[in-house]
Amino acid sequence: MEKKRKVFVALKMAGIAGQSKLAGVFRYLKDKYGESSPWDVRLVRTRVELTDEAVRQAIADGTDGFIVSIPDTEDSVVPLAGVSAPTIVMDIHSIPLENRTENIAFIRNSANVIGGEAAQFLIGQGIARSYGFLHSDPIMDWSRARFEAFRQMLNDKGIWCEELFSPADVSKLKRPAAVLAANDDRAFELLKILAAKRISVPRGVAVLGVDNDELICENSHPRLSSVQPDFEEEGQLAAETLDAMMHGKKLAERTVLVGVKLIVQRESTTELSHSGRLVQKAVAYIDRHALDGIGVGDVVRHLKCSRRLADLRFRELQKRTILDAITERRLDEVKRRLAGTREKTDVIASECGYRNPTYLKNLFKKKFGMSMSDWRVQNRIN
């Protein structure tokens, strides 16, 4: 019979992530070994318990393997940088551990997948005029990574993403808006701010969290939609990888990224109706072709419905007209070119869908209270 191996497992049990990872660890052990697990597990459940002293004592006790996944405890796990015992690090970042080259593996949920799938989900709702990402507090590396992936996916679709550092920053967004919060805790805070400001959710602001912590999601008002990373798969991979390392096997990959299990839809985001799909199709067409000189008639023909229905649904879900949407898209590009290029205003007018430069100059002054030349002087970035 295989001798018991001492395994030190540090998982934060206060939220769904740690609980699901631990379930994955035990699932692996049960599937492989049945009821006779060869692991003698010492479980650390909180930041308070995961101290430098606790880690050093585990090393002194001859611990055979470590699984560590408690955020914000980088200093506490520094002793692991200098030992040879097999070590799995999940979803935390520590420079000393990153520099260790032997008997260590990193298993993380993929920020690129989380941010990318969240962006596609919110775009698919079809009602947002603007998008934002609400960071964690304090801002952590994983929050920045999720933001970058979310912003990149939106940018690829020609959509701007506003970076929000506080729930109060939601006032920067044109409504209706859609916001991805770094995690469910932050989304919960945002929902409370929106309620205090009497901003309707999801009609005014649709909110999406990350983690799918049911204790939070099912008890928020309204109930919170959330991205659920595959935490259990992370735990299973951690146990499987550590088991292999403790048996002397070499790893093919030092870092493994795990994706999203599902996105759970609740009342904080809108179920995509026929009207939503119609407006989504219109917004996508406008984003692609507004600079080509299209008019409202072109959008209606693309939708293959009556102009009355198109106008009605667009006003209902976007709180603006189709012409407003075309104009906003063009003027956003005009301002981008004024600030970032040295193109003449006549050229900018032509490139942004305006056949008559004078019409654009008059419209710009009416909208922004100054000439295009004066705006350029005040906002030039190069």
PAKOL-323345 format. One record per residue (C-alpha): x, y, z. Coordinates in steps of 0.25 Angstrom, whole numbers, plus 5000, padded with zeros to 4 digits. Example, Ala and Ser with C-alpha at 12.3 -4.5 7.8 and 13.67 -1.06 7.14 Angstrom:
# PAKOL-323345
504949825031;505549965029;
# end
This chain:
# PAKOL-323345
500050005000;500550144996;501050225008;500250345012;500750475006;500650605014;499950715005;499850855010;498550915003;498251065005;496951104999;496051225003;494751165007;493951295009;493551294994;493051194983;494451194976;495151124988;494051034991;493950984976;495450974975;495450884988;494350804982;495150784969;496350734978;495550634985;494850584972;496150554966;496550474979;495250394979;495250364964;496650314965;496750254978;495350224983;495250234998;496650205001;497350334997;498850334999;498850485003;498950535017;498350675015;498550795024;497550895020;497751045022;496451125019;496751275021;497751385019;497951395034;498351245035;499351255023;500551315030;501951315027;502151235040;501151135035;501751105022;503151095029;502650995039;501950915028;503350915021;504050875034;503050755036;503450695022;502150725014;502250655001;501450754993;500750894993;499450944987;499351094989;498151184985;497851294994;497951434988;498751544994;499651455002;500851464993;501851505004;501351385012;501751285002;503151334999;503751225007;503251124996;504251194986;505451134992;504950984994;504850864984;503550804989;502550804977;501650924978;500450964970;500051114970;498651154966;498151294963;499151374971;500451444966;501751444974;503051484967;503851394976;503051274972;503051314957;504551314957;504551174963;504851074952;504750934958;503550854963;502550964961;501350984953;500351104951;498851074949;498051194946;496651234941;496851304927;496651454928;496551454913;495451354912;494651424924;494751564918;494551514904;493351434907;492751544916;492851644905;492251554894;491051524904;490851674907;490851714892;489851604890;488851674899;488751774888;488351894896;489551964901;490052104896;491252094904;492151994912;492951994924;493851904933;493851924948;495151894955;495351814968;495751904980;496951904981;497251884967;497951744966;498651684954;497551584951;496551704950;497451784940;497651654932;496151634931;495951784927;496951774916;496251654910;494951714911;495351844905;496151774894;494851694890;494051814890;495051894882;495151784872;493651804869;493851954868;493351984882;493952074893;494052024907;494152124919;495052084931;494352104944;495052104957;493852124966;492352084965;492052234965;492852254952;491652184945;491152324943;492152344932;491352244923;490352274913;489052194917;488652094914;490052034918;490651904920;491651874931;492551764934;493051764949;494351694952;493651604962;492251574968;492651654981;492851784972;491651754964;490851754977;491351884981;491051944967;489551894968;489451964982;489952094976;488952084964;487852054973;488152184982;488252264969;486952204964;487552154951;486752034946;487551904944;487651854933;486851954925;487752074930;489051984933;489251844931;490251774941;491051654939;491951594950;492951484951;493051364960;491551324960;491551324975;490151284978;490051344992;490351484985;489651464972;488351404977;488251504988;488551634980;487451724975;487251694964;487851554964;489251564958;489651504945;491051444945;492251384938;492551254945;494051214943;494251064943;494851064957;494550914960;495350884948;496550964953;496450884966;496450754959;497650794950;498350844962;498250704969;498550624957;499750714954;500350704968;500050554969;500950534956;502050624961;502050554975;502250424967;503450484959;502750514946;503250634938;502250744933;502050774919;501450904922;501850994934;500551084933;499151034930;498051124927;496551084930;495351144923;493951184926;492951074930;491651164927;491051294928;489851294937;488751394933;487951454943;487051584944;488251684944;488451664929;487351654919;486851534912;487051564897;485751584891;485351594877;485351744879;486751734885;487251654873;486751754863;487451864870;488651784872;488651764857;488451914854;489551954864;490551864857;490251914843;490352054848;491752024855;492251964842;491652064831;491352204838;492652254832;492152214818;491152314817;489952224820;488552284824;487352234832;486752174820;488052084818;487952034832;486452004831;486651924818;487751844825;486751814836;485751774825;484551834834;483751954833;484352094837;483352114847;483651984854;485152004853;484952144859;484052104870;484951984875;486252064874;485652184882;485052084892;486352004895;487452114891;486752234896;487152304883;486852304869;487552234858;487952364852;488552404866;489352274866;489952294852;490252434856;490952394869;491752294862;492252394852;492552504861;493352404870;494252374858;494352524855;494852554869;495752444869;496352494856;496452634860;497152594873;498052494867;498452534853;498752654845;497752634834;497052754828;495652774833;495052754819;495752624818;495252574831;493852614827;493952524814;494552414822;493452414832;492252404823;491952554821;491952604806;491752744810;492952794820;492152924823;490952834828;491952764837;492652894842;491252954846;490752824853;492052804861;491952954866;490552934870;490852804877;492152844884;492052994885;493353014878;493953004864;494652884859;495952954859;495753014873;495452874878;496652814871;497552914878;496952884892;497052734890;498252694881;498952574886;500152574877;
# end
